[in-house]
Amino acid sequence: MEMNAQNDMLTPPRSGGGRSVAGHQSAHGAIAEAHHESVARTRLLTVEQVAELLRVPRSWVYGRARARDRDRLPGMRLGKYWRFCEADVLAWLETRRPSSARGHV
């Protein structure tokens, strides 16, 4: 047992049986990658960012967001502001492509 200088308590010695540095780094990398994927799925875009992404005027984005039909651009109102989930916009865009063009860039 070792004396812990911070709180004058006896603590058991640390063993080398824990996770290796390399194992810790790969686990950290996997967590970071999952986080980045999660952020991409939940990243909120403004009207201006959606217009830039789709290469359309802002007025078009507002019109599609307000539409009451199946072509409605998926978005939500936060007070007076519109926000769009990036993954939802990209999925919506994919459904608008002709089936012969899907999967091709």
N, C-alpha and C positions, 0 to 999 in steps of 0.2 A: 504494500500500500504506500501511496505517496501523499505528502501533505499538500493540500491545495492552498496556495498562498492567498487567494482572493477571499476565501471565507473560512480558513483554518479548519477545513474538514478533510478527513481521509477519503481519498478516492482510489479506486482500483487502477492499476497500471493499464495503459492502453496496449492492446495487443495488435499485432500486425495482420490479424485476420479480417480486417475490414475491406471495403472496396478499394481496389487499386486506383491510382491516379488516372490511368488510361480508361478504366471502367467508368470512373466518375465523369470523365470528359465525354465519353461516347453517350452515356445516359443524359448528360446535360445537352449534348447536341441533338438528341432525339426529342427532348422536351422543347428545346428552342425551335426545332423544325415544326413540331406540332403547334406551338404557339403562333408561329408565322402563318401557318395554314389557317388556323382559327381566326386570326386577325384579318386575313384576306377574305374569309367567308363573311365576316361581320363588319368589314370596313364600311363606314357610312360616307356617302358622297353627297356633295351639294348639287344644286341644279346646274351650276357652272361646270362642275367636274363631269357630270353625266353628259352635258351638251358637248364638252370637249371629247369625251370618250366615244360618243356616237357620231361626232362631227356634224352636229345639227345645231340650229339656233336655240337659245334658251327658251324662247316662246314655244317651240315645238315640244320641249321637255315638259313645260307647264301644261300644255294642251293634252299630251298623252297621259300625264299624271292625273289630270282631272277627268279624263274620259270615263264613261260609265259603261263601257263595253269590254269585250274580251281582249282588245288591243291595249288595254290600260297598262301603262308603265308602272311596275310595282314600286311603290314608295309610301312614305308616311309623313304626316304633318306633325311637326313638333312646334306647337304654337303657330306662329306665322311662317315658319320655315319648312321647306320640303327636304327630306333626307331619303336617300336611296341606298339599299344594301348592294354593294358592288356585285356580289355573287348572284343576287336576284336579277339585277339588270342584265348581266351576261347570260343568265339562263333564259330570260325573256327574249333577248336578242337571238339566241340560238333557235327558239321556237318560231321566229319570224323568217328564218332562212328557208328557202325551198329545200325539200327533202333531198334532192339530187346534189345540193351544194353542201349539205351537212358533213362535217368531218374533214372538209377541205378548207385551207386557209387562202 
